[in-house]
Amino acid sequence: MNLQLGSDTKARIQQRIKTGRFATPTDVVLAGLQLLEQQEKSRSAEIDHVRELIFTGLQELDRGDGLDGEQVFKDLLAELDDK
């Protein structure tokens, strides 16, 4: 695969290589892809967790357990802030 990179991107890659952490431009790109995959997995896990909280809340409503709507949203926001 051949990629066309702008001069700014090339300079940023070269900067990373100069630090000594990366040996080649390919190493820099691979590290970036790994980070992107980690972020996507983390985001997916957060979405699954929120869905689980919503499902649990719906089950409680089906049982007739009342919930304070404002408190539910405060709890959801607090959960997201903790991540």
GROMACS elastic network, one bead per residue, 0.5 to 0.9 nm:
[ bonds ]
;  ai    aj funct       b0    kb
    5     8     6  0.80881   500
    5     9     6  0.60792   500
    5    10     6  0.63089   500
    6     9     6  0.53198   500
    6    10     6  0.62611   500
    6    11     6  0.86553   500
    7    10     6  0.50191   500
    7    11     6  0.60816   500
    7    12     6  0.86001   500
    8    11     6  0.51119   500
    8    12     6  0.62362   500
    8    13     6  0.87171   500
    9    12     6  0.50439   500
    9    13     6  0.62383   500
    9    14     6  0.86201   500
   10    13     6  0.51306   500
   10    14     6  0.61843   500
   10    15     6  0.85926   500
   10    25     6  0.86608   500
   11    14     6  0.50279   500
   11    15     6  0.60903   500
   11    16     6  0.87397   500
   12    15     6  0.50230   500
   12    16     6  0.64805   500
   12    17     6  0.88699   500
   13    16     6  0.52206   500
   13    17     6  0.64652   500
   13    18     6  0.88163   500
   13    24     6  0.87556   500
   13    25     6  0.62029   500
   13    28     6  0.65190   500
   13    29     6  0.81711   500
   14    17     6  0.50198   500
   14    18     6  0.61883   500
   14    19     6  0.88539   500
   14    24     6  0.86091   500
   14    25     6  0.73201   500
   15    18     6  0.51334   500
   15    19     6  0.66555   500
   16    19     6  0.53947   500
   16    20     6  0.73121   500
   16    21     6  0.69456   500
   16    22     6  0.64698   500
   16    23     6  0.89347   500
   16    25     6  0.86137   500
   16    28     6  0.70979   500
   17    20     6  0.55232   500
   17    21     6  0.63640   500
   17    23     6  0.58348   500
   17    24     6  0.65413   500
   17    25     6  0.72683   500
   17    27     6  0.87850   500
   17    28     6  0.75971   500
   18    21     6  0.77851   500
   18    22     6  0.78345   500
   18    23     6  0.85815   500
   19    22     6  0.73429   500
   20    23     6  0.67913   500
   21    28     6  0.89130   500
   22    25     6  0.76153   500
   22    26     6  0.87392   500
   22    27     6  0.58345   500
   22    28     6  0.62010   500
   23    26     6  0.83244   500
   23    27     6  0.65305   500
   23    28     6  0.81650   500
   24    27     6  0.52314   500
   24    28     6  0.67419   500
   24    29     6  0.89625   500
   25    28     6  0.51230   500
   25    29     6  0.63404   500
   25    30     6  0.86615   500
   26    29     6  0.51069   500
   26    30     6  0.60689   500
   26    31     6  0.85602   500
   27    30     6  0.51262   500
   27    31     6  0.61624   500
   27    32     6  0.86292   500
   28    31     6  0.52101   500
   28    32     6  0.63017   500
   28    33     6  0.87699   500
   29    32     6  0.50521   500
   29    33     6  0.62495   500
   29    34     6  0.86759   500
   30    33     6  0.50468   500
   30    34     6  0.61626   500
   30    35     6  0.86267   500
   31    34     6  0.50868   500
   31    35     6  0.62468   500
   31    36     6  0.86557   500
   32    35     6  0.51368   500
   32    36     6  0.62223   500
   32    37     6  0.87161   500
   33    37     6  0.62078   500
   33    38     6  0.86548   500
   34    37     6  0.51261   500
   34    38     6  0.62730   500
   34    39     6  0.87022   500
   35    38     6  0.50701   500
   35    39     6  0.62226   500
   35    40     6  0.86404   500
   36    39     6  0.51184   500
   36    40     6  0.61875   500
   36    41     6  0.86725   500
   37    40     6  0.50744   500
   37    41     6  0.61876   500
   37    42     6  0.85741   500
   38    41     6  0.51687   500
   38    42     6  0.61255   500
   38    43     6  0.85777   500
   39    42     6  0.50648   500
   39    43     6  0.60722   500
   39    44     6  0.85040   500
   40    43     6  0.51095   500
   40    44     6  0.60772   500
   40    45     6  0.85844   500
   41    44     6  0.50451   500
   41    45     6  0.61562   500
   41    46     6  0.86483   500
   42    45     6  0.50950   500
   42    46     6  0.62616   500
   42    47     6  0.87310   500
   43    46     6  0.50462   500
   43    47     6  0.62605   500
   43    48     6  0.86431   500
   44    47     6  0.51209   500
   44    48     6  0.61894   500
   44    49     6  0.86141   500
   45    48     6  0.50480   500
   45    49     6  0.61467   500
   45    50     6  0.87228   500
   46    49     6  0.50641   500
   46    50     6  0.63076   500
   46    51     6  0.86486   500
   46    80     6  0.77331   500
   46    83     6  0.81450   500
   47    50     6  0.51781   500
   47    51     6  0.61868   500
   47    52     6  0.85935   500
   48    51     6  0.50642   500
   48    52     6  0.61585   500
   48    53     6  0.86991   500
   49    52     6  0.50140   500
   49    53     6  0.62779   500
   49    54     6  0.86826   500
   50    53     6  0.50162   500
   50    54     6  0.61895   500
   50    55     6  0.85621   500
   50    76     6  0.74812   500
   50    79     6  0.86970   500
   50    80     6  0.85114   500
   51    54     6  0.50520   500
   51    55     6  0.60695   500
   51    56     6  0.85343   500
   52    55     6  0.50339   500
   52    56     6  0.60847   500
   52    57     6  0.85146   500
   53    56     6  0.51155   500
   53    57     6  0.61494   500
   53    58     6  0.86433   500
   53    76     6  0.80057   500
   54    57     6  0.50278   500
   54    58     6  0.61757   500
   54    59     6  0.86429   500
   55    58     6  0.50668   500
   55    59     6  0.62222   500
   55    60     6  0.86817   500
   56    59     6  0.50940   500
   56    60     6  0.63059   500
   56    61     6  0.87113   500
   57    60     6  0.50816   500
   57    61     6  0.62716   500
   57    62     6  0.86887   500
   57    67     6  0.80480   500
   57    72     6  0.85589   500
   58    62     6  0.61620   500
   58    63     6  0.86891   500
   59    62     6  0.50221   500
   59    63     6  0.63736   500
   59    64     6  0.87529   500
   59    65     6  0.87111   500
   60    63     6  0.51406   500
   60    64     6  0.64455   500
   60    65     6  0.51978   500
   60    66     6  0.74201   500
   60    67     6  0.81387   500
   61    65     6  0.52037   500
   61    66     6  0.61469   500
   61    67     6  0.74698   500
   62    65     6  0.73559   500
   63    66     6  0.87522   500
   67    70     6  0.87560   500
   67    71     6  0.78118   500
   67    72     6  0.71864   500
   68    71     6  0.53125   500
   68    72     6  0.62682   500
   68    73     6  0.89126   500
   69    72     6  0.50629   500
   69    73     6  0.64185   500
   69    74     6  0.86617   500
   70    73     6  0.53425   500
   70    74     6  0.62358   500
   70    75     6  0.86697   500
   71    75     6  0.60450   500
   71    76     6  0.85351   500
   72    75     6  0.51320   500
   72    76     6  0.61909   500
   72    77     6  0.86473   500
   73    77     6  0.60720   500
   73    78     6  0.84247   500
   74    77     6  0.51893   500
   74    78     6  0.60618   500
   74    79     6  0.85949   500
   75    78     6  0.50173   500
   75    79     6  0.61363   500
   75    80     6  0.86850   500
   76    79     6  0.50901   500
   76    80     6  0.63264   500
   76    81     6  0.86486   500
   77    80     6  0.51038   500
   77    81     6  0.60851   500
   77    82     6  0.86346   500
   78    81     6  0.50177   500
   78    82     6  0.62191   500
   78    83     6  0.89641   500
   79    82     6  0.52677   500
   79    83     6  0.68971   500
   80    83     6  0.54385   500
